[in-house]
Amino acid sequence: MSFESDVRRGLGTKPYRLPPHWFYDELGSRLFDAICLLPWYRITRAERRLLHRAARAMTQATPRPAFVAELGPGNGEKLTLFLEDLGGAPPILLVDISHEALAASAARLAKAGFGRVAAVRGTYEAGLARIARERPRRGSALVLFLGSNVGNFEPPRAARFLRDVRSALEPGDGLLLGADLVKPEKDLLLAYDDPLGVTAAFNRNVLARMNRELGADVDLTSFAHRAVWNAGEGRMEMSLVSRLAQTVRIPGARLDVRFRKGESIFTEASYKYVSADLRVRVEAAGFAARRHFEDRAAGYALTLFTAVNRPR
Ligand SMILES: C[S@@+](CC[C@H](N)C(=O)[O-])C[C@H]1O[C@@H](n2cnc3c(N)ncnc32)[C@H](O)[C@@H]1O
């Protein structure tokens, strides 16, 4: 799996689509950090508050984890705050496709005094294999999957992924899962098509990345950012819509791509959940929900699951 091969596969046949993890190069990771500061994108602030509550509850109820891993930590801010609240300094494993994200999160953790930090630059799947290998024999492991990253998977892939997480863990290990909930369409549209145009820049950055890394000749202004709520599928959809009929040359992927006016590249799905449904799906993968924290106003939930039986 490489950017080049995913571009060739995703833009080599119609309908055009690109996997969302390619947003996150250095610029994309910083644009995502900027999105988290936008007043219309409430996920980050809501999850930070819920993590604070979760850490307090976890210190009262269970022994501290002997190993902590986060899949897709981004800039590492949430993990650092959570571990400070939790107390102790377990070995930490960071898994992220973005070099920028790993560097930022490792630096933040080190500054906060968390010294035993290892990193996997790669996909979540690569990280899970490493978690299974490095999880200590004594004590429990805790995996964090925050930011509603799970929402980027189509439901069958989400089910497979959750089973893979379960397979990497032992009974009694924890999964702290953040999920954005179904909410009014107008709130979702503002979160994914903000008036400052930061999300549009984040979306278009995948085209800028094709120019930078694959020598493409995309005129960034010739693609419009589109964010729509697909009520039938229960997901926000982001795409890049060609404003004109054009052919884009991508030498690094050995590809010329023709666009009709209005033709689009599907760049990201973000599924929104109903808490009870998500719980059923995660439990079907071999977990049991232990604690649930929800911010009704922001429409966000954080649930602590424990690995129990083998996946069904
Ligand atoms: C939406 S950001 C969320 C960051 C952070 N968890 C938060 O909640 O603010 C997604 C992060 O996961 C990483 N990422 C996305 N897809 C990935 C994948 N398939 N494998 C590994 N990392 C991925 C991105 O590089 C980015 O740092």
Ligand as a Chemical Component Dictionary entry (heavy atoms), coordinates in Angstrom:
data_LIG
# 
_chem_comp.id                   LIG 
_chem_comp.type                 NON-POLYMER 
_chem_comp.pdbx_formal_charge   0 
_chem_comp.three_letter_code    LIG 
# 
loop_
_chem_comp_atom.comp_id 
_chem_comp_atom.atom_id 
_chem_comp_atom.alt_atom_id 
_chem_comp_atom.type_symbol 
_chem_comp_atom.charge 
_chem_comp_atom.model_Cartn_x 
_chem_comp_atom.model_Cartn_y 
_chem_comp_atom.model_Cartn_z 
_chem_comp_atom.pdbx_ordinal 
LIG C1  C1  C 0  -9.020 12.472 12.404 1  
LIG S1  S1  S 1  -7.366 12.391 12.990 2  
LIG C2  C2  C 0  -7.705 12.137 14.713 3  
LIG C3  C3  C 0  -6.531 12.416 15.581 4  
LIG C4  C4  C 0  -6.795 12.194 17.067 5  
LIG N1  N1  N 0  -7.102 10.789 17.356 6  
LIG C5  C5  C 0  -7.925 13.036 17.537 7  
LIG O1  O1  O 0  -8.923 12.465 17.957 8  
LIG O2  O2  O -1 -7.828 14.264 17.487 9  
LIG C6  C6  C 0  -6.884 10.799 12.421 10 
LIG C7  C7  C 0  -5.456 10.417 12.762 11 
LIG O3  O3  O 0  -5.293 9.032  12.433 12 
LIG C8  C8  C 0  -4.286 8.863  11.442 13 
LIG N2  N2  N 0  -4.806 7.848  10.515 14 
LIG C9  C9  C 0  -5.892 7.950  9.706  15 
LIG N3  N3  N 0  -6.121 6.790  9.062  16 
LIG C10 C10 C 0  -5.137 5.930  9.472  17 
LIG C11 C11 C 0  -4.839 4.567  9.180  18 
LIG N4  N4  N 0  -5.607 3.845  8.332  19 
LIG N5  N5  N 0  -3.781 3.992  9.786  20 
LIG C12 C12 C 0  -3.008 4.713  10.661 21 
LIG N6  N6  N 0  -3.240 6.015  10.975 22 
LIG C13 C13 C 0  -4.302 6.612  10.400 23 
LIG C14 C14 C 0  -4.088 10.225 10.807 24 
LIG O4  O4  O 0  -2.775 10.410 10.333 25 
LIG C15 C15 C 0  -4.428 11.180 11.946 26 
LIG O5  O5  O 0  -3.306 11.492 12.736 27 
# 
loop_
_chem_comp_bond.comp_id 
_chem_comp_bond.atom_id_1 
_chem_comp_bond.atom_id_2 
_chem_comp_bond.value_order 
_chem_comp_bond.pdbx_ordinal 
LIG C1  S1  SING 1  
LIG S1  C2  SING 2  
LIG S1  C6  SING 3  
LIG C2  C3  SING 4  
LIG C3  C4  SING 5  
LIG C4  N1  SING 6  
LIG C4  C5  SING 7  
LIG C5  O1  DOUB 8  
LIG C5  O2  SING 9  
LIG C6  C7  SING 10 
LIG C7  O3  SING 11 
LIG C7  C15 SING 12 
LIG O3  C8  SING 13 
LIG C8  N2  SING 14 
LIG C8  C14 SING 15 
LIG N2  C9  SING 16 
LIG N2  C13 SING 17 
LIG C9  N3  DOUB 18 
LIG N3  C10 SING 19 
LIG C10 C11 SING 20 
LIG C10 C13 DOUB 21 
LIG C11 N4  SING 22 
LIG C11 N5  DOUB 23 
LIG N5  C12 SING 24 
LIG C12 N6  DOUB 25 
LIG N6  C13 SING 26 
LIG C14 O4  SING 27 
LIG C14 C15 SING 28 
LIG C15 O5  SING 29 
# 
